[in-house]
């Protein structure tokens, strides 16, 4: 998805955060779920850094969830107020 030289710069965290922020604002959703392959540790870390918690893990997948109130805004994102 991103140039390998650009990985680790927080773009994934911003993408996850912005998607949830806009989804919540537009549709009012309060709870979010995601799943990722067990070997995809960077993806798991991204979701955890946004406030997701691990609900369940099996031999193939991690399942995580988030209540919107626990969404963590990345430090490099300016404060946003939508009217």
C-alpha positions as CSV (number, residue, x, y, z in Angstrom):
1,X,0.0,0.0,0.0
2,X,2.7,2.5,1.0
3,X,6.2,2.8,-0.2
4,X,8.3,0.6,2.2
5,X,10.5,3.6,3.0
6,X,7.4,5.4,4.4
7,X,6.4,2.6,6.8
8,X,6.5,3.3,10.5
9,X,5.7,7.0,10.1
10,X,2.1,6.7,11.5
11,X,0.2,6.9,8.3
12,X,-1.7,3.7,9.1
13,X,-2.7,5.0,12.5
14,X,-4.0,8.3,10.9
15,X,-5.9,6.3,8.3
16,X,-7.6,4.1,10.9
17,X,-8.3,7.1,13.2
18,X,-9.7,9.3,10.4
19,X,-11.9,6.5,9.0
20,X,-13.4,5.9,12.4
21,X,-13.8,9.6,13.2
22,X,-15.6,10.3,9.9
23,X,-17.7,7.1,10.2
24,X,-18.8,8.1,13.7
25,X,-19.6,11.6,12.6
26,X,-21.5,10.6,9.5
27,X,-23.3,7.5,10.8
28,X,-23.1,7.8,14.5
29,X,-21.6,4.3,15.0
30,X,-20.3,3.7,18.6
31,X,-18.6,0.3,18.4
32,X,-16.1,-1.0,15.8
33,X,-14.6,-4.4,15.2
34,X,-11.6,-5.5,13.1
35,X,-9.7,-8.7,12.5
36,X,-6.2,-9.4,11.2
37,X,-4.0,-12.3,10.5
38,X,-1.9,-13.4,13.5
39,X,1.3,-12.7,11.7
40,X,0.3,-9.2,10.8
41,X,1.7,-7.6,14.0
42,X,2.1,-4.1,12.4
43,X,-1.6,-4.0,11.7
44,X,-2.4,-5.2,15.3
45,X,-0.2,-2.5,16.7
46,X,-1.8,0.1,14.6
47,X,-5.3,-0.8,15.9
48,X,-4.1,-1.1,19.5
49,X,-2.5,2.3,19.3
50,X,-5.9,3.8,18.2
51,X,-7.5,2.3,21.4
52,X,-8.7,-1.0,20.2
53,X,-8.6,-4.0,22.6
54,X,-8.0,-7.6,21.8
55,X,-11.2,-9.5,22.2
56,X,-10.2,-12.9,21.0
57,X,-7.2,-14.6,19.4
58,X,-7.1,-18.0,17.7
59,X,-4.3,-19.8,15.8
60,X,-5.0,-17.7,12.7
61,X,-6.5,-14.3,13.6
62,X,-6.7,-11.5,16.1
63,X,-10.2,-10.0,16.7
64,X,-10.2,-6.5,18.2
65,X,-12.9,-4.0,19.1
66,X,-13.3,-0.3,20.1
67,X,-15.9,1.8,21.8
68,X,-15.8,5.2,20.0
69,X,-15.2,7.0,23.3
70,X,-11.9,5.2,23.6
71,X,-10.6,6.2,20.2
72,X,-7.1,7.7,20.6
73,X,-6.3,10.7,18.3
74,X,-2.7,10.5,16.8
75,X,-0.4,13.2,18.1
76,X,0.4,14.5,14.6
77,X,-3.3,15.2,13.8
78,X,-4.6,18.7,14.6
79,X,-7.7,19.1,16.8
80,X,-10.7,18.8,14.5
81,X,-14.2,20.2,15.3
82,X,-17.0,19.4,12.9
83,X,-20.1,21.7,13.2
